[in-house]
Amino acid sequence: MNNKQEDSSFIDQKQSLSQNSRITGMNERLLLTMVSLKNQLRRYITLAFRRMNRAWNGSVPLSVDNLILPLSFLIIAVIYLELLLHLLLYRSVDMKMIYPVLFAIPVGIFAGFLSGLFPYHINRAILWLATGALCFIYIIQLIYFKIFKVYFSFQSLGMAEDAFSEFSSDILEAIKGNLGGIILLLVPLLVLALLLENRISYSRRGAKEQGILLGSGIVFQVVAITALLLFGKGDYSPYDLYFKAQVHDMCGKQLGIATMTRLDIMNLLCRGEDLILTDATMQTDNPPIKVEESRNTKNSSVTIKKQSVTIQDKNSKTEEPALPPTPTPIDISPNIMNIDFASLAKKETSNTIRTLHEYFATAPPTNRNKYTGMFKGYNLIMITAEGFSPYAIHPEKTPTLYRLVREGFVFNNFYTALWQTSTSDGEYVAMTGLIPIGTRSMYQGRKNLWPFSLGNQFQQMGIDCRAFHNHTYTYYQRNETHPNLGYTWKAKGNGLVLEQDVWPESDLEMMAATIDDYIEEEQFHVYYLTVSGHMNYTFQGNSMAYKNREAVKDLPCSSDARAYIACQMELDKALDLLIARLEQEGIADRTVIALSADHYPYGWGKKYIDELAGHKVDPYFEIYRNHFILWNPGMKKKIVIDEPCSSLDILPTLSNMFGLEYDSRLLMGRDVLSDAEPLVILANRSFITDKVMYNSETGEVIKLTKEKLPKDYITNMNNIIKNKFQISKSILETDYYRKVFEVSKDE
């Protein structure tokens, strides 16, 4: 038996050795075949270029090692990186992938041109640096997109230190989760190091060789630009993105990372150019806003007290029946200030400022309405809630939020866009009523005049305004930006002391530590920026989720979904404490809470959003749908608003309701309660009106009405939105409000 086992073992070993020999032989033959093919290909390329040389009278000897190899490598490397990153992010390709490929060719040629201008060592360094920089840029875009759901912009370089300090754990998680993609994006460097380093000649090329390269690069760039016409010149077509709109993320998707990066850097270097607006001449009627009251009532919470009128005849003691009360007329005049934009335009020498004056001279204002001054003299607590969304609402786990979204003003179609600088841009939109210009808008305006920020408007009435945040006071340079918006700024590190030094910090602790700062004042306005709802949404990555983990352990959902609800419970507790203190002081009825999100929880896998939503959430529109809490316990009946609206509308709506003096023409949003037509603008310039939902990425139009659309409706709306982006950009970059109000004051 043992002999048989030994024989069997011997046979197995022999078969294994035989098989290994066959595999080794196959590998050797495959290697020899590849080497042979490589040599043949190299010989064919050399012969081809020798023939080209003879056609050019042999005046320029084109070397394979000095020109063909580095040039081919660089072109193929850029094309490879473009295709790979697109697949990693979008998992699909379409016909528009022709543009990243076409634009990759002149990029490779230009890099090849640079790597032949100088002596050996400099050329070698240039080729290595170019390859490394290319790989690094595409890796950065992969990681950044995975974390923030937008592409990195070079205009946000100033935030790099803050990003690394606050998002270091998220960055590490993204690197670990995308390690395979990162390795694939490093392939060009590996190819250069392992296969080409000893085969490339880095000597300086002749002038004619370099001239041919430069000329070829120009030709291919012209070919790529000409090819943009394949999809026409319509809104957000490749042509429009390249020459006009230049929407950052859409450029990256349709034109490629190389072109997006070049346009981004050009925009960074060419700020302050003259403002040029698009022709937008929409002629439509403004239907009155549809306000749906809560059931069993015909009146809103704003009631006009009816006076009982008694008339007594001189000759009789009998009282006549009371006459019907005379209704108080509602002021529906335009919400504007006494600014003569036409006169300002005539005196202006700057083309951009003059264009702004001319734009606002004809911009339609919003009108006052029955809600104007509804909260005049009330306290205002404004809250930007980190990562807040409808999926944070749970009747048992977040009962205060559950109550607030169903009382007061209920906005059924409210949207919070995701802008380039996430939280900071979310604040900027709600606090200034303008569209962010790309990155760091709040910081860029840290010295601008902001006359319509609520902090400055309340200060004009002699009311001290305070702003609080339970994270580092210098993050996003808020220690410079928020005082400029009219607030005394207090956060972690400059006066706010929290018991627990954790990440993220507790909203409840922040509220408990700050309420006494203002609650006894006769009238106050405070602003809170929360942080407990910050990603990561796991029990290990969010200290507030860990703190409240026991309270959500019974929820029938995934661990990540429970963690998200758990961290939002801290916001719920903070609001519960705040309302209790307001009621205790007897001032709840004359205090308004206005709460909105900075953005949806983008740092979360969409599958978890789908899980809590109970269905696959539409990634183009529904994912941005959110709550805007506008609540006052003195309102006896809720008021339901069905028209689409967004964070851009918060400032004008609150300004009107608090009876503040502002000019509605100078803001990009609208008073939601006015008769102005609704318009929701998303970061990629998709939009929603009461008539359509327009997807800028696909060109799809979803009609919301059976009525026939006005002529050129989509084109005109796109032009209006493009102008709003350009106007917002120029207001910020020129400090336009200061010019308007300082000139008006002088006159």
C-alpha positions, 0 to 999 in steps of 0.5 A: 500500500505504501509503495502504491502511494509512493508511486502515485506521489511520484507520478503526480510530481512528474505530471506537475513538473511536466505541466510546469515545464509546459507552462514555462515553455509557453511563457517563454514562447509568449515572451519571445513572440512579444519581443519579436513583435515589438522589434518588428513594430519598432522596425516598421515604425523606423522604416515608415519615418525614414520614408517620411524623411526621404519625402521631406528630402531627408532634412529632418532625421526622425529618431524612434528613441528620441521622438517616436517613443516619448511622443507615442507614450505621452499621447497614449498615456493621456488617452489611457488616463482619460478613458480609465478615469471616466470608466472608474467614475461613470462605469459607461462611455458614450459617443462624446468620449471622442472629445477626451481622446481628441483633446488628449492628443495635443496635450501629449504632443505639447508634453513631448515638445517640452521634453525635447527643448533642452539638454539630456538631463532637463528633458528627462526630468520634464518627461518624468515630471509630466508623466507623474503630474498627469497620473497625480492629477487623475488620481486627485480627481478620482479621490476628490470625486469619490468624496465630494461628488464633484471634480477638484478645481484649482481655484480651491487650492487655498482650502487644501490645508483645511481639507487635509485637516478635516477630511483626512480620515475621509481621504484615507478611506477613499484611498483604501476604497479605490486602491485598485483604481489608483494603481491602474492610474499609475500604470503610465509611470510604471511603463516609463520606469520598467519598459521605456526608461532605457530605450528613450533618448532624451537628447535635444531635438532639432528645430525642424523636429520641434517645429513639426511637433508644435505644428502637429499639436496645433493641427490636432487641437484645431481638429478637436475643436472642429469636432465639437460641432458634431453635437451642435451648438445647443445649450451645454453641448460640448461646443457650448461647454468649451466656448461659453458655459464652461460648467466645471463638472460637465466639462470633465465628463464631456471634454475630459480632465485635461481640457477641464483642468486647462479651462479651470486654470485659465478662469483662475488667471483671467478673472476680472474680464468684462461681463458679457450677458446672453440674450434672454427675453422671456415674455410670460405671465406671472401667475399668483402663487398657489398656497394650499392651506391645511385642511378644514380652514380657508384662512392662513395663519396671518389673520386680519382682525375684524372690528365689530362695528356698531351704529346707533340711531339717534332716535332709537335705542335699537342697535343696527346690525354690524356692517361687513368689515372693510378688508385691509388692502394688501400692499403688492408694490415691488420690493425695491429700494430707491436706486436709479440703475439707469442713471448709474449706468450712464455715468459708469466707465467700467464695462462690467459695472455698467452692464450690471447696472443695465441688467438690474435696471430691467430686472423684474422685482418680486412684489410685496404680498400678504406675508410681508412683515408677518414676522416684523419684530420677531426673533430669528434663529437661522440654522444651517444643518450639516448633511441634513436631509429628508432621510434624517426624519424619523417619528420616534428617533427625531421627534422634534424634526418630525414635528417641525417639518410638518408645522409652520410653513411646509415646503413640499418641493424645496431643493438644496443644490450641491455646489463646488465648496459643499458646506461653505457654498451652501452657507453662501447661497442661503446667506447672500442670495447669490450663486457661488462662482465655483470655489471659495465664494464666501472667502473671496467676498470676506471684505465685500459689502453684503447689505442684504445678509440677515446679520447686516440687515438686523444690525441696521435696526440696532440688533446685535447678531451672533453666529455659532459653530461647534467646530474650529473657528478658523475653518474655511476662514469663517473668522473673517467671513462671518463677522463681515456678514454682520455677526459676532463669531463664536466657535470652537477655539475662540470662546465656545467651550465644549465638554467633549473633544471629539469629531464631529462635535455635539450640536446639543452641547453647542446649543446648551453653551450658547443660548444664554448669550442672547435669550434675554435680549429684547430682540435677537437674531442668531445663526447656527452652523451645526456639525454633528451630521458630518460624514462619515456615516458609520459608528466608527467615523462619527462620534455622534452616531456612536453616542446615540448608537443604542437608540437606533439599534432596533431600526430595521436597516443597515448599520450605515443607515442607522449611523446616519439617523443616529448622528442627526439625533444630536441635531434633534436634541439640540432643537428640543433644548432650544424650543424648551428654553424659548418656551420657558422664557415665554418668547417662543411665540415671537421667535422664528426658526429657519433651518436648511441643509448645506447639502444632501449627505453626499459623503454617503453611498447612494445605496444607503439613501435609496435604502432609507427612501425605500426606492431608487432615488433619481440622481438628477433631481430627487437627490437634491430634494430637502426640507426647509423648516420655517417654523413659529409656534404662534402659527395656528395653522400650517401653510403648504407651499407646493411650488418648487423653491431652493436655498437661493430663495431663503434670503429674499423670503425671510427679508420680506417676512421680517419686513426688512428693507431690501431690493429684490432685483439684486438677489438671484433667488425670489421671495417664495411667497410672492407672485414671481415665477418659481425657479430652482437652479442646480449646480450643473444648471439643470433647473425646475420651474412650475412647467418643466424639469430640465436636465442639462446633462442629457437635454431631457425635458420633463413637462409638469403641465399639460399647457403648451410651453411658450415659444423657445421656453427652454432656450430662454430659461437656459439664457436666464440661468447663464446670466444669473451665474455670470451676474453672481460672479461679477457681483462677487468679483467687483464688490458691486454692492459697495459700488451701488450703495456708496454711489447712491449714498454720495448722491 
